[in-house]
C-alpha cells in the first residue's frame, strides 16, 4: 500500500505517503517540496507519514498501545523548536451578528496546510459592516484536523466586535482542547514566544481600492512565509483553559469596500520522550456495567507528570480526578447506551505530551427497572395491601422474575411472585400493628437485580375508623378536608366531599429525608402550616392564596382555634387567623417551647430570667417568680385556664437540670412531686378544658399518668408493670396514652376498660368538638371507644 522507504535527505512529492525504517533510532530526514522535515523512527517499527495531513499512523502489526500518537507528540520530531502549526479560519461577525467560535485544524510545521485543510474565507463588507465566513471546499485527502488517538483541538473565539471610521476591531481568545498543556516546550516553563496567531498571507481587498493592514500586531516573522503579522498569547495554557482575549485592529483605506483574510496558530508543545505506565483497576475486563461505570486508574509511572486521564466508551467520556496519590477515579455515564459489548478506552497524557491507551472490554447491561405505584411510602394498610409493580429491562429477554416480600423484626412473608409485573391484593394481617418493609425484587436474564423498598403501616384494630388518606403524611383533618404532605414535600388539601386536591405550597423536605418535616393545622378560612427547609417557613393559606409569614425557628409553630404562634428568631408572633393580622407578643421570649390556647392566650418563657409568662388580651402576666439560680421555668402549655410547665432544680448550675411538672391555675402554683431528667411537653404533661394530665413515678419506678380535674380531683389514670406516656387529654378528661408499642384510650374516671387504638407511634389530638383524631402515615382516623 505504501511506497518504498525514503533515503535520508531525499526529496519526495508533497502528497506521497512515505515510510522509513530505522532500527537504531537514529535521525531520518524526509523532505517535503522545498523544505526538509525531521522525523524519528521507532526501533524495529515502520511508521507511514502522511505529509499533507501531518498524521502519523503505525504500520500493520504494530502494537496499538505502544505508540498512540497525537499531533502534538509528533511535532517535536518534526521541528527542533517543537512547534506545531494549527490552521484555523476565524469566524468573525459584526456586533449585530454576535460572537463566534471556531475550531483550529492542525498542520505540520514548516509547510503550508495541505489541500485537504479546511479554511474559512472571511469576507468583510465595509459599507454594510457585515462579515460572513464560510469554509472553502476541501481538495480531498485526509482531513488536516484529524489526529490519531485524540479528538481534541485548538479553538479561537472572537467577540466584542466594533467598526469605526477606518478600523475594524475585535477581541480574540485561544482555548486549549488538547489533553496536555500548550505554550510550553518542556511542560513546565512558558515558551518565550508564547502561542502566536498569525495571518497566513495578509489581508486581501476583494472589492474597491486600497489596502487593509494590521494596525496593532505584536510583530511579524516567517512562519509559513516571510513577514507574517502575528498576535502573541504568552504563558502556559492548561487543558481546557482559555487565554485572556487580545484586542485586534485592522485598518482599511477609504476606498476599500470588502476584504478577506485567513489565520493560523503557532503552538509550542512539550517534547515528549517519556514512558507512560498505568493500571486500570476498575472495571475489570469483561465486567458487566449498568447506566454508569466507575473507572479507576493507578499511575505506575511518575504521577507528578500526569496531565489528564480520560475514559471513554460509546461516544461518552469522563475526565478522572485524583482520589489519592497516584489513583484517579471517575464515573462514566452510559445512560441511554444500548445493551451489549462495549470497549472502554482509558487514555493517560503527561504534561510532556506523552500518552498511553488501554482498552477494556465491558458489557453494558443496565439493571432492571422497577416501577412501584402501590403501595407508596407510609401508606396505612388494613388486612390487605394493594401491590402494583412492573419490571422492565434493556435486555430483549426482559425481566425473568418479580418477587414481593414483607419483612419486620422476626417476621418475613412472601406476598406475591411474578415475571414482569404484579397487580394484586395481598394479605398482610400477620403484620398488624407493625411497620413492615415491602420489598420488590426484580431480576433480569443476566441475573442482575434491583430492589425497591417501601415502608407501610398495617393496622386492623376494630376501634379505628378511617376518615381519609392521601399523600405520605396526614397533617390535620376536619369535617370535610384533609391537610397532607406528598412524597415530594409539597403541602395539599384534599376535599373529602368533592374528591379534589388543592396544592397549597411546595418546597418542603420530603418525608423520610433528613431535615424538618412540614406540619400544620386546618382552620375555617384555610390552613396555617410550616414548611420544613432546615429551618421552618410559615404560611397562612387563606382564600385560595398562601400568605408567606416569614421564617420560624423549627418546631415553634403552634395553633389552636383561630390563633397561631411561632418564634421567628427575633420575636414571638401571634396571628389572628380570622382577621389575618399579626401581633408581636414578646421580643424576650425563649426560642422554643411556647403555646397558644383556643381563646388566644399565649404562654412562653424567657431566656433571661427563666420564668413563665402568660399573654392575655394585651396583658402580660408573670406566672412563675423564681431565682434563676434556684429554678428554671420552661416549656409551658395552656388551655386558656391552666398553665403547666417544667420547673428544674438548678442548684446554681448553668445547664438545664432535672425538674418537676408544675401547674398554675390562675392563682396557685402546684409542683408535682416526681422528678424527671428533662421536659417533654405533651408527653410528660398536657392540658385541655381545665383538665391536667401529668406523669408520676409509682412505687415500682414506672411512670404512670395522673390527671387533675377542673374541680381539683387528682386520679391515677394508668397502672401496670410498665411505663406509660401521655399522647392527648380531652376536655372531658378522656386520656390517650402510649404503653409499650401500642396506643390506648380510657375515659375518666378511668375505672372502665381501656381500648387499644393501634400503633403506639400514632399522633393524637382532640378537636374543638371533643372528637378524637389520630394520625398514622398518610391516614387520619377517629376512634370508637
Buried (B, 14 or more C-beta within 10 A) or exposed (E): EEEEBBEEEEBBEBBBBBBBBBEEEEEBBBBBEEBEBBBBBBEEBBBBBBBBBBBBBBEEEBEEEEBBBBBBBBBBBBBEEBBBBBBBBBBBBBEEBEBBEBBBBBBBBBBBBBBBBBBBBBBBBBEEBBBBBEEEEBEEBBBBBBBBBBEBBBBBBBBEBBBEEBEBBBBBBBBBBBBBBBBBBEBEEBBEBBBBBBBBEBBBBBBBEEBBEBBBBBEBBEBBEEEBBBBBBBBBBBBEBBBEBBEBBBBBBEEBBBBBBBBBBBBBBBBBEBEBEBEBBBBEEEEBBBBBBBBBBBBEBBBEBBBBBBBBBBEBBBEBEEEEEBBBBBEBBBEEBEBEEBEBBBBBBBBBBBBBBBEBEBBBBBBBBBEBEBBBBBBBBBBBBEBEBBBBBBBEEBBBBBBBBBBBEEEEBEBBEBEBBBEBBBEBEBBBBBBBBBBBBBBBBBEBBBEBEBBBBBBBBEBBEEBBBBBBBBBBBBEEBBBBBBBEBBBBBBEBEEEEBBEBBBEBBBBEEEBBBBBBBBBEBBBBBBBBBEBBBBBBBBEEEBBEBEBBBBBBBBBBBBBBBBBBEEBBBBBEBEEEEBBEBBEBBBBBBBBBBBBBBBBBBBEEBBBBBBBBEEEBBEBBEBEBEEBBBBBBBBBBBBBBBBBBEBEEEEEBBEBBBBBBBEEEBBEBEBEBEEBBBBBBBBBBBBBBBBBBBBEEEBBBBBBBBBEEEEBEBBEEEEBBBBBBBBBEBBBBBBBEEBBBBBBBEBEEEBBBBBBBBBBBBBBEEEBBBBBBBBBBBBBEB
